[in-house]
Amino acid sequence: MQTLLEDPAPILIAGALAVTVAAIVHSSVRSRASQAGVAAAVLLTLGAVITEWAWQTPAEQVHSAFEELLAAVEANDLPAVLAGLSPAATQVRADAQKLMPEFAIEKARVIGAVNVVPLSDATGYAVEARVFVQAGHRRTGMKGGKMADVVFTFDRQGERWLLTGYDASDDWRRGAAELRRGR
């Protein structure tokens, strides 16, 4: 059911099949009942597509929270970044508070697909993505970029999904230190 609500393609395919079958029946019978069947198939398909569009699954909510957080990083919006972090994410929060005023983020983008998977304890989700960040040090003027495969973890707190931590394939702090030193 979750997959059905995350992608409109199965709904559209099933709806197109239902409308086609109803239209074939109507073309051979030509009755009011068969005409009503075509109309019902069209209306049910539209209703299902609208429901899919309006309903966000938890995985889609996490994906949206991830995109909002990445946009806040790219906009250099520290208050929005902090609002997207769990109070329990003390190291991530400390890094953001220290480094965001020091660096001007020019790009914070996902390269390729984003994979959202439930955590094994079923309390949160992991977002797997290849992320590229380009930044410039405000004092030295040095610019640099870093790409890494990152797994972000999100937990639901109240009505929001907040970042609780991450695990990156590359140590971005080393690149930040190089920009700080002007290398």
Backbone as a chain_set.jsonl record, in Angstrom:
{"seq": "MQTLLEDPAPILIAGALAVTVAAIVHSSVRSRASQAGVAAAVLLTLGAVITEWAWQTPAEQVHSAFEELLAAVEANDLPAVLAGLSPAATQVRADAQKLMPEFAIEKARVIGAVNVVPLSDATGYAVEARVFVQAGHRRTGMKGGKMADVVFTFDRQGERWLLTGYDASDDWRRGAAELRRGR", "coords": {"N": [[0.832, -1.199, 0.0], [1.982, 1.21, 0.757], [3.868, 1.698, -1.294], [2.141, 2.025, -3.438], [0.982, 4.467, -2.799], [3.136, 6.152, -3.064], [3.832, 6.527, -5.654], [2.368, 7.565, -8.615], [2.209, 6.073, -10.939], [1.437, 3.196, -10.912], [-1.263, 3.512, -10.266], [-2.23, 5.049, -12.4], [-1.742, 3.263, -14.503], [-3.378, 1.061, -13.806], [-5.821, 2.403, -13.827], [-5.973, 3.233, -16.525], [-6.128, 0.741, -17.729], [-8.576, -0.163, -16.649], [-10.348, 1.765, -17.715], [-9.99, 1.238, -20.435], [-10.937, -1.43, -20.661], [-13.598, -0.984, -19.859], [-14.376, 0.761, -21.912], [-14.165, -0.925, -24.152], [-16.142, -2.796, -23.536], [-18.332, -1.059, -23.562], [-18.285, -0.24, -26.275], [-19.089, -2.546, -27.562], [-21.55, -3.238, -26.381], [-23.096, -0.902, -25.99], [-24.801, 0.341, -24.06], [-26.577, 2.207, -21.477], [-25.652, 1.456, -18.993], [-23.103, 0.423, -19.547], [-21.929, 2.729, -20.437], [-22.015, 4.209, -18.108], [-20.229, 2.655, -16.695], [-17.778, 3.267, -17.964], [-17.573, 5.969, -17.273], [-17.476, 5.686, -14.495], [-15.039, 4.3, -14.195], [-13.239, 6.238, -15.101], [-13.704, 8.298, -13.204], [-13.037, 6.984, -10.793], [-10.322, 6.506, -11.244], [-9.344, 9.145, -11.429], [-10.0, 10.0, -8.834], [-8.353, 8.306, -7.305], [-5.8, 9.146, -8.162], [-5.794, 11.806, -7.279], [-6.003, 11.361, -4.522], [-3.549, 10.052, -4.096], [-1.831, 12.135, -4.703], [-2.48, 13.994, -2.699], [-1.98, 12.663, -0.308], [0.698, 12.102, 1.816], [3.139, 9.77, 2.369], [5.02, 8.46, 5.192], [7.694, 8.063, 4.3], [7.804, 9.799, 2.099], [7.412, 12.204, 3.452], [9.78, 12.312, 4.941], [11.625, 12.505, 2.848], [10.879, 15.017, 1.847], [11.526, 16.6, 4.11], [14.285, 16.25, 4.117], [14.973, 17.469, 1.646], [14.179, 20.104, 2.223], [15.957, 20.72, 4.289], [18.422, 20.56, 2.959], [18.055, 22.643, 1.111], [17.934, 24.793, 2.904], [20.548, 24.751, 3.875], [21.95, 25.399, 1.522], [20.96, 27.955, 1.16], [22.245, 29.272, 3.137], [20.948, 29.56, 5.581], [20.968, 29.552, 8.712], [19.158, 29.511, 11.017], [16.968, 28.058, 9.898], [18.218, 25.655, 9.273], [18.954, 24.749, 11.843], [16.403, 24.43, 12.864], [15.61, 22.185, 11.514], [17.014, 20.178, 12.7], [17.307, 17.594, 15.101], [16.96, 18.032, 18.631], [18.54, 16.209, 19.943], [20.666, 15.789, 18.275], [23.394, 16.7, 18.881], [26.121, 16.974, 18.048], [25.918, 17.488, 15.28], [24.411, 19.81, 15.36], [26.213, 21.486, 16.741], [28.314, 21.568, 14.879], [27.017, 22.867, 12.721], [26.407, 25.367, 13.885], [28.963, 26.324, 14.33], [30.311, 26.222, 11.821], [28.65, 27.208, 9.711], [28.418, 30.096, 9.946], [31.03, 30.669, 9.308], [31.516, 29.79, 6.722], [30.445, 30.383, 3.355], [27.953, 28.862, 1.793], [27.708, 27.761, -1.438], [26.645, 25.836, -3.117], [24.559, 23.092, -2.438], [23.817, 20.101, -3.143], [22.067, 17.2, -4.368], [23.452, 14.474, -6.012], [22.375, 12.387, -8.374], [20.201, 9.663, -7.423], [17.929, 9.692, -4.611], [17.574, 7.676, -1.86], [15.192, 6.505, 0.301], [14.846, 4.752, 3.197], [13.29, 2.611, 5.623], [14.395, 2.503, 9.029], [15.918, -0.218, 10.833], [14.88, -0.491, 13.401], [12.386, 0.521, 13.142], [11.622, 3.091, 13.9], [12.419, 5.338, 12.611], [13.806, 6.822, 9.613], [16.263, 6.27, 7.061], [18.114, 8.273, 4.891], [19.658, 7.87, 1.952], [22.138, 9.251, 0.018], [24.107, 10.799, -2.56], [25.943, 13.541, -2.014], [26.81, 16.822, -2.954], [28.706, 19.523, -1.963], [29.545, 22.877, -2.231], [31.591, 25.44, -1.158], [32.693, 28.598, 0.191], [35.273, 30.063, 2.084], [34.674, 32.583, 4.344], [36.535, 34.406, 5.421], [39.148, 33.865, 4.299], [38.565, 33.642, 1.62], [38.93, 31.44, 0.062], [37.761, 28.797, -2.019], [35.993, 25.725, -2.329], [34.974, 22.332, -3.028], [33.128, 19.377, -2.15], [32.304, 16.008, -2.543], [30.297, 13.391, -1.356], [29.176, 10.154, -0.328], [26.412, 9.873, 1.635], [24.655, 8.899, 4.558], [21.83, 9.873, 6.005], [20.034, 10.163, 9.048], [16.712, 10.221, 10.15], [14.226, 11.055, 12.547], [10.88, 10.958, 13.761], [9.537, 13.673, 15.403], [7.153, 14.915, 17.225], [5.133, 16.539, 14.981], [6.945, 16.65, 12.96], [9.7, 15.567, 10.901], [12.935, 15.153, 11.905], [16.438, 15.685, 11.506], [18.689, 13.417, 12.875], [21.254, 12.531, 12.76], [24.217, 11.677, 10.813], [26.187, 9.779, 8.47], [29.05, 9.955, 6.728], [30.868, 9.214, 3.707], [33.247, 10.479, 3.359], [35.557, 12.605, 5.031], [34.46, 15.627, 5.696], [35.292, 17.636, 7.328], [38.043, 17.885, 7.17], [38.413, 19.052, 4.633], [37.17, 21.5, 5.157], [38.94, 22.526, 7.03], [41.201, 22.907, 5.427], [40.306, 24.936, 3.685], [39.969, 26.917, 5.544], [42.592, 27.41, 6.305], [43.489, 28.471, 3.972], [44.324, 26.949, 1.802]], "CA": [[0.0, 0.0, 0.0], [2.85, 2.37, 0.828], [4.423, 1.936, -2.625], [1.052, 2.523, -4.269], [0.763, 5.878, -2.495], [4.339, 6.937, -3.312], [4.064, 6.668, -7.084], [1.086, 7.52, -9.308], [2.251, 5.222, -12.136], [0.559, 2.024, -10.833], [-2.659, 3.963, -10.275], [-2.551, 5.443, -13.773], [-1.772, 2.057, -15.343], [-4.604, 0.327, -13.475], [-6.942, 3.213, -14.304], [-6.023, 3.145, -17.988], [-6.614, -0.605, -18.038], [-10.007, -0.207, -16.319], [-11.062, 2.585, -18.702], [-9.925, 0.509, -21.709], [-11.885, -2.556, -20.587], [-14.95, -0.418, -19.844], [-14.649, 1.298, -23.252], [-14.387, -2.069, -25.049], [-17.49, -3.305, -23.214], [-19.308, -0.076, -24.047], [-18.345, -0.232, -27.741], [-19.813, -3.724, -28.067], [-22.907, -3.319, -25.816], [-23.721, 0.413, -26.205], [-25.915, 0.581, -23.142], [-26.329, 3.241, -20.468], [-24.869, 0.839, -17.913], [-21.705, 0.361, -19.974], [-21.466, 4.12, -20.465], [-21.78, 4.547, -16.696], [-19.005, 1.944, -16.317], [-16.649, 4.06, -18.446], [-17.515, 7.161, -16.425], [-17.033, 5.266, -13.161], [-13.609, 3.986, -14.271], [-12.522, 7.518, -15.195], [-13.823, 9.0, -11.923], [-12.238, 6.261, -9.791], [-8.907, 6.758, -11.529], [-9.058, 10.527, -11.006], [-10.049, 10.025, -7.367], [-7.157, 7.647, -6.778], [-4.638, 10.002, -8.44], [-5.893, 12.958, -6.366], [-5.667, 10.85, -3.197], [-2.105, 9.825, -4.078], [-1.185, 13.443, -4.705], [-2.744, 14.676, -1.437], [-1.503, 11.875, 0.822], [2.138, 11.908, 1.881], [3.567, 8.674, 3.241], [6.163, 8.873, 6.022], [8.92, 8.137, 3.49], [7.738, 11.045, 1.325], [7.608, 13.296, 4.407], [11.218, 12.349, 5.244], [12.276, 13.03, 1.643], [10.615, 16.465, 1.838], [12.32, 17.209, 5.186], [15.673, 16.229, 3.642], [15.112, 18.507, 0.628], [14.087, 21.401, 2.898], [17.205, 20.927, 5.02], [19.46, 20.832, 1.963], [17.792, 23.998, 0.597], [18.317, 25.742, 3.953], [22.015, 24.797, 3.881], [22.379, 26.15, 0.34], [20.574, 29.356, 1.341], [22.989, 29.779, 4.291], [19.924, 29.925, 6.552], [21.282, 28.806, 9.923], [17.976, 29.206, 11.827], [16.183, 26.991, 9.267], [18.977, 24.41, 9.438], [18.811, 24.329, 13.235], [15.02, 23.989, 13.053], [15.488, 20.854, 10.93], [17.852, 19.238, 13.446], [16.794, 17.112, 16.376], [17.73, 18.513, 19.788], [19.487, 15.16, 20.324], [21.779, 15.79, 17.317], [24.243, 17.749, 19.442], [27.33, 17.184, 17.242], [25.511, 18.122, 14.019], [24.005, 21.163, 15.738], [27.434, 22.239, 17.06], [29.016, 21.806, 13.611], [26.285, 23.885, 11.958], [26.559, 26.662, 14.54], [30.344, 26.776, 14.198], [30.81, 26.328, 10.456], [27.831, 27.984, 8.768], [28.822, 31.511, 9.898], [32.39, 30.767, 8.803], [31.541, 29.443, 5.302], [29.306, 30.738, 2.502], [27.612, 27.697, 0.979], [27.26, 28.154, -2.768], [25.817, 24.749, -3.629], [24.343, 21.899, -1.619], [22.962, 19.383, -4.092], [22.111, 15.75, -4.465], [23.873, 13.973, -7.31], [21.763, 11.071, -8.556], [18.941, 9.322, -6.753], [17.811, 9.695, -3.162], [16.919, 6.447, -1.424], [14.662, 6.628, 1.654], [14.552, 3.402, 3.689], [12.991, 2.579, 7.057], [15.436, 1.956, 9.89], [15.583, -1.563, 11.312], [14.081, -0.418, 14.628], [11.079, 1.03, 12.704], [11.272, 4.38, 14.498], [12.832, 6.435, 11.751], [14.196, 6.524, 8.238], [17.589, 6.657, 6.593], [18.143, 8.855, 3.555], [20.955, 7.596, 1.336], [22.299, 10.148, -1.124], [25.426, 11.351, -2.873], [25.749, 14.975, -1.822], [27.907, 17.709, -3.336], [28.642, 20.836, -1.31], [30.591, 23.819, -2.625], [31.553, 26.548, -0.203], [33.829, 29.506, 0.242], [35.562, 30.558, 3.43], [34.368, 34.021, 4.342], [37.719, 35.224, 5.747], [40.269, 33.662, 3.37], [38.088, 33.711, 0.245], [39.175, 30.167, -0.615], [36.562, 28.033, -2.357], [36.225, 24.309, -2.57], [33.786, 21.49, -3.039], [33.309, 18.013, -1.681], [31.2, 15.096, -2.81], [30.381, 12.215, -0.492], [27.985, 9.335, -0.112], [26.016, 10.159, 3.012], [23.419, 8.316, 5.079], [21.232, 10.757, 6.999], [18.964, 9.504, 9.8], [15.619, 11.1, 10.565], [13.22, 10.531, 13.474], [9.693, 11.804, 13.898], [9.409, 14.333, 16.699], [5.918, 15.681, 17.081], [4.592, 16.46, 13.62], [8.03, 16.874, 12.001], [10.825, 14.641, 10.794], [14.14, 15.929, 12.161], [17.712, 14.993, 11.32], [19.309, 13.016, 14.141], [22.667, 12.272, 12.547], [24.597, 11.274, 9.46], [27.448, 9.06, 8.317], [29.554, 10.316, 5.396], [31.977, 8.405, 3.19], [34.445, 11.309, 3.325], [35.631, 13.541, 6.154], [34.336, 16.981, 5.183], [35.957, 18.579, 8.243], [39.408, 18.089, 6.664], [38.299, 20.051, 3.572], [36.867, 22.785, 5.79], [40.18, 23.008, 7.651], [42.066, 23.384, 4.35], [39.796, 26.244, 3.24], [40.215, 27.848, 6.649], [44.016, 27.758, 6.259], [43.774, 29.126, 2.711], [44.99, 26.025, 0.876]], "C": [[0.872, 1.256, 0.0], [3.411, 2.703, -0.546], [3.365, 2.513, -3.547], [0.832, 4.014, -4.052], [1.993, 6.747, -2.728], [4.576, 7.21, -4.784], [2.726, 6.575, -7.814], [1.064, 6.569, -10.503], [1.377, 3.975, -12.02], [-0.927, 2.389, -10.873], [-3.071, 4.323, -11.699], [-2.628, 4.231, -14.701], [-3.052, 1.259, -15.086], [-5.834, 1.082, -13.97], [-7.086, 3.158, -15.811], [-6.54, 1.785, -18.43], [-8.119, -0.705, -17.782], [-10.83, 0.586, -17.337], [-11.086, 1.868, -20.051], [-10.921, -0.644, -21.732], [-13.318, -2.033, -20.621], [-15.33, 0.134, -21.219], [-14.897, 0.176, -24.261], [-15.771, -2.655, -24.814], [-18.538, -2.346, -23.766], [-19.416, -0.091, -25.576], [-19.08, -1.453, -28.293], [-21.252, -3.773, -27.562], [-23.707, -2.048, -26.101], [-24.949, 0.648, -25.33], [-25.55, 1.701, -22.174], [-25.475, 2.694, -19.329], [-23.391, 0.772, -18.306], [-21.105, 1.77, -20.065], [-21.168, 4.598, -19.04], [-20.509, 3.853, -16.194], [-17.756, 2.696, -16.754], [-16.474, 5.292, -17.556], [-17.006, 6.809, -15.027], [-15.536, 4.958, -13.155], [-12.775, 5.26, -14.331], [-12.546, 8.235, -13.851], [-13.013, 8.314, -10.821], [-10.742, 6.492, -9.995], [-8.517, 8.162, -11.09], [-9.04, 10.645, -9.489], [-8.807, 9.412, -6.745], [-5.904, 8.497, -6.999], [-4.645, 11.217, -7.508], [-5.543, 12.539, -4.944], [-4.171, 10.633, -3.074], [-1.354, 11.144, -3.99], [-1.312, 14.12, -3.337], [-2.132, 13.959, -0.236], [0.006, 11.722, 0.751], [2.445, 10.776, 2.855], [4.707, 9.173, 4.123], [7.47, 8.98, 5.224], [8.941, 9.414, 2.652], [7.929, 12.256, 2.233], [9.082, 13.445, 4.758], [11.979, 12.928, 4.052], [12.082, 14.541, 1.553], [11.434, 17.184, 2.903], [13.791, 17.285, 4.785], [15.894, 17.337, 2.607], [15.066, 19.905, 1.243], [15.38, 21.724, 3.64], [18.348, 21.263, 4.074], [19.292, 22.235, 1.369], [18.184, 25.057, 1.625], [19.838, 25.866, 4.046], [22.498, 25.647, 2.716], [22.049, 27.636, 0.46], [21.339, 30.02, 2.493], [22.055, 30.261, 5.392], [20.104, 29.082, 7.814], [20.05, 28.538, 10.788], [17.11, 28.086, 11.226], [16.892, 25.651, 9.384], [18.801, 23.886, 10.851], [17.397, 23.838, 13.525], [14.797, 22.585, 12.491], [16.304, 19.788, 11.63], [17.18, 18.846, 14.751], [17.609, 17.723, 17.513], [18.778, 17.487, 20.24], [20.71, 15.117, 19.406], [22.785, 16.857, 17.715], [25.487, 18.024, 18.593], [26.997, 17.894, 15.924], [25.134, 19.58, 14.279], [25.238, 22.031, 16.02], [28.227, 22.551, 15.791], [28.336, 22.906, 12.805], [26.495, 25.27, 12.563], [27.974, 27.219, 14.407], [30.693, 27.102, 12.755], [29.96, 27.184, 9.518], [28.161, 29.475, 8.783], [30.204, 31.719, 9.268], [32.475, 30.564, 7.282], [30.287, 29.939, 4.6], [29.056, 29.535, 1.583], [27.08, 28.195, -0.355], [26.344, 27.109, -3.38], [25.741, 23.653, -2.578], [23.335, 21.073, -2.397], [23.108, 17.882, -3.946], [22.506, 15.395, -5.888], [23.288, 12.571, -7.442], [20.496, 10.908, -7.731], [19.065, 9.428, -5.24], [17.033, 8.441, -2.788], [16.492, 6.617, 0.026], [14.229, 5.242, 2.11], [14.233, 3.455, 5.179], [14.17, 1.988, 7.837], [14.981, 0.616, 10.453], [14.747, -1.542, 12.588], [12.69, 0.179, 14.389], [10.667, 2.342, 13.364], [11.605, 5.553, 13.605], [13.181, 5.948, 10.368], [15.63, 6.948, 8.003], [17.436, 7.195, 5.179], [19.553, 8.651, 3.021], [21.067, 8.456, 0.083], [23.769, 10.478, -1.33], [25.229, 12.862, -2.892], [27.011, 15.725, -2.234], [27.684, 19.056, -2.656], [29.834, 21.649, -1.785], [30.463, 25.03, -1.725], [32.799, 27.396, -0.339], [34.029, 29.981, 1.669], [35.408, 32.075, 3.417], [35.61, 34.878, 4.596], [38.809, 35.079, 4.692], [39.862, 33.805, 1.912], [38.313, 32.434, -0.548], [37.857, 29.432, -0.831], [36.939, 26.588, -2.615], [34.921, 23.55, -2.538], [34.129, 20.085, -2.609], [32.069, 17.218, -2.027], [31.4, 13.868, -1.934], [29.072, 11.46, -0.528], [27.638, 9.464, 1.36], [24.717, 9.419, 3.335], [22.957, 9.215, 6.213], [20.153, 9.976, 7.738], [17.98, 10.552, 10.295], [14.695, 10.359, 11.515], [12.065, 11.51, 13.539], [9.643, 12.351, 15.319], [8.247, 15.301, 16.597], [5.364, 15.464, 15.686], [5.675, 16.566, 12.552], [9.033, 15.738, 12.02], [12.089, 15.467, 10.907], [15.383, 15.058, 11.988], [18.319, 14.684, 12.68], [20.799, 12.736, 13.991], [22.946, 11.913, 11.104], [25.916, 10.521, 9.524], [27.916, 9.283, 6.885], [30.735, 9.436, 5.012], [33.293, 9.165, 3.191], [34.399, 12.294, 4.487], [35.625, 14.974, 5.629], [35.042, 17.99, 6.071], [37.388, 18.879, 7.789], [39.398, 19.139, 5.541], [37.996, 21.429, 4.123], [38.125, 23.378, 6.418], [41.144, 23.552, 6.601], [41.621, 24.75, 3.838], [40.071, 27.308, 4.302], [41.66, 28.331, 6.623], [44.401, 28.442, 4.95], [44.517, 28.261, 1.714], [44.06, 25.519, -0.181]], "O": [[0.553, 2.242, -0.665], [3.431, 3.871, -0.933], [3.658, 3.397, -4.352], [0.531, 4.746, -4.995], [1.907, 7.969, -2.602], [5.424, 8.03, -5.134], [2.013, 5.587, -7.643], [-0.012, 6.285, -11.031], [0.622, 3.698, -12.953], [-1.741, 1.663, -11.444], [-4.151, 3.939, -12.149], [-3.482, 4.179, -15.585], [-3.727, 0.833, -16.024], [-6.779, 0.475, -14.474], [-8.199, 3.048, -16.325], [-7.302, 1.687, -19.391], [-8.854, -1.263, -18.596], [-11.889, 0.13, -17.77], [-12.107, 1.892, -20.739], [-11.659, -0.817, -22.702], [-14.16, -2.578, -21.333], [-16.475, -0.006, -21.647], [-15.754, 0.313, -25.134], [-16.49, -2.973, -25.761], [-19.52, -2.776, -24.37], [-20.514, 0.032, -26.117], [-19.639, -1.39, -29.389], [-22.112, -4.308, -28.261], [-24.892, -2.131, -26.423], [-25.993, 1.095, -25.804], [-24.389, 2.095, -22.059], [-24.656, 3.421, -18.767], [-22.521, 1.039, -17.476], [-19.919, 1.968, -19.801], [-20.187, 5.304, -18.804], [-19.793, 4.404, -15.358], [-16.779, 2.761, -16.008], [-15.362, 5.614, -17.14], [-16.206, 7.542, -14.446], [-14.837, 5.318, -12.208], [-11.728, 5.353, -13.689], [-11.513, 8.73, -13.401], [-12.376, 8.985, -10.01], [-9.993, 6.653, -9.032], [-7.481, 8.352, -10.453], [-8.172, 11.308, -8.922], [-8.27, 9.937, -5.77], [-5.042, 8.565, -6.123], [-3.593, 11.609, -7.003], [-4.861, 13.276, -4.232], [-3.577, 10.991, -2.057], [-0.354, 11.251, -3.281], [-0.364, 14.749, -2.867], [-1.799, 14.605, 0.759], [0.538, 11.264, -0.26], [2.055, 10.825, 4.021], [5.301, 10.209, 3.827], [8.262, 9.894, 5.456], [9.99, 10.042, 2.511], [8.547, 13.239, 1.824], [9.588, 14.563, 4.864], [12.878, 13.751, 4.228], [13.02, 15.266, 1.22], [11.98, 18.256, 2.643], [14.467, 18.271, 5.08], [16.887, 18.061, 2.678], [15.82, 20.79, 0.836], [15.844, 22.864, 3.623], [19.151, 22.152, 4.358], [20.28, 22.936, 1.149], [18.711, 26.107, 1.259], [20.359, 26.958, 4.269], [23.354, 26.515, 2.889], [22.77, 28.479, -0.074], [21.112, 31.192, 2.794], [22.338, 31.256, 6.06], [19.476, 28.035, 7.969], [19.899, 27.413, 11.265], [16.576, 27.257, 11.963], [16.245, 24.621, 9.573], [18.526, 22.702, 11.041], [17.208, 22.933, 14.338], [13.899, 21.873, 12.939], [16.3, 18.628, 11.218], [16.562, 19.675, 15.419], [18.817, 17.913, 17.375], [19.783, 17.852, 20.848], [21.698, 14.463, 19.739], [23.005, 17.813, 16.972], [25.873, 19.181, 18.431], [27.72, 18.799, 15.507], [25.496, 20.47, 13.51], [25.299, 23.181, 15.586], [28.749, 23.655, 15.636], [29.009, 23.784, 12.265], [26.734, 26.236, 11.838], [28.168, 28.434, 14.376], [31.301, 28.137, 12.482], [30.502, 27.824, 8.617], [28.184, 30.086, 7.715], [30.511, 32.798, 8.762], [33.378, 31.088, 6.63], [29.198, 29.921, 5.172], [29.865, 29.238, 0.704], [26.116, 28.96, -0.4], [25.386, 27.443, -4.077], [26.73, 23.331, -1.919], [22.131, 21.319, -2.318], [24.123, 17.371, -3.472], [21.966, 15.943, -6.849], [23.668, 11.668, -6.698], [19.818, 11.878, -7.391], [20.146, 9.278, -4.669], [15.962, 8.179, -3.334], [17.334, 6.848, 0.894], [13.358, 4.624, 1.499], [14.825, 4.242, 5.918], [14.854, 1.084, 7.356], [13.782, 0.352, 10.536], [13.983, -2.475, 12.838], [11.907, 0.325, 15.328], [9.481, 2.672, 13.385], [11.114, 6.659, 13.83], [12.892, 4.81, 9.998], [16.145, 7.858, 8.652], [16.705, 6.626, 4.367], [20.519, 9.187, 3.564], [20.211, 8.403, -0.8], [24.568, 10.439, -0.394], [24.448, 13.39, -3.684], [28.127, 15.321, -1.908], [26.61, 19.649, -2.761], [30.975, 21.188, -1.753], [29.376, 25.579, -1.548], [33.811, 26.977, -0.901], [33.064, 30.268, 2.378], [35.967, 32.755, 2.556], [35.724, 35.969, 4.038], [39.347, 36.086, 4.233], [40.708, 34.06, 1.054], [37.925, 32.355, -1.714], [36.969, 29.431, 0.022], [38.046, 26.277, -3.055], [33.897, 24.057, -2.08], [35.28, 19.656, -2.694], [30.941, 17.674, -1.839], [32.515, 13.367, -1.785], [28.003, 12.037, -0.731], [28.469, 9.198, 2.229], [23.81, 9.325, 2.508], [23.61, 9.308, 7.253], [19.425, 9.201, 7.117], [18.361, 11.615, 10.786], [14.409, 9.178, 11.318], [12.239, 12.72, 13.394], [9.698, 11.605, 16.297], [8.342, 16.357, 15.972], [5.152, 14.327, 15.265], [5.365, 16.57, 11.361], [9.192, 15.04, 13.022], [12.309, 16.378, 10.11], [15.376, 13.863, 12.284], [18.45, 15.564, 13.53], [21.528, 12.706, 14.983], [22.037, 11.85, 10.276], [26.659, 10.614, 10.501], [27.257, 8.853, 5.938], [31.496, 8.977, 5.864], [34.353, 8.558, 3.038], [33.328, 12.758, 4.876], [36.651, 15.48, 5.174], [35.361, 19.09, 5.619], [37.89, 19.984, 7.992], [40.267, 20.011, 5.499], [38.509, 22.425, 3.614], [38.349, 24.586, 6.348], [41.831, 24.543, 6.846], [42.451, 25.623, 3.585], [40.369, 28.458, 3.981], [41.935, 29.502, 6.883], [45.519, 28.942, 4.823], [45.258, 28.772, 0.874], [44.467, 24.733, -1.036]]}, "num_chains": 1, "name": "protein.A"}
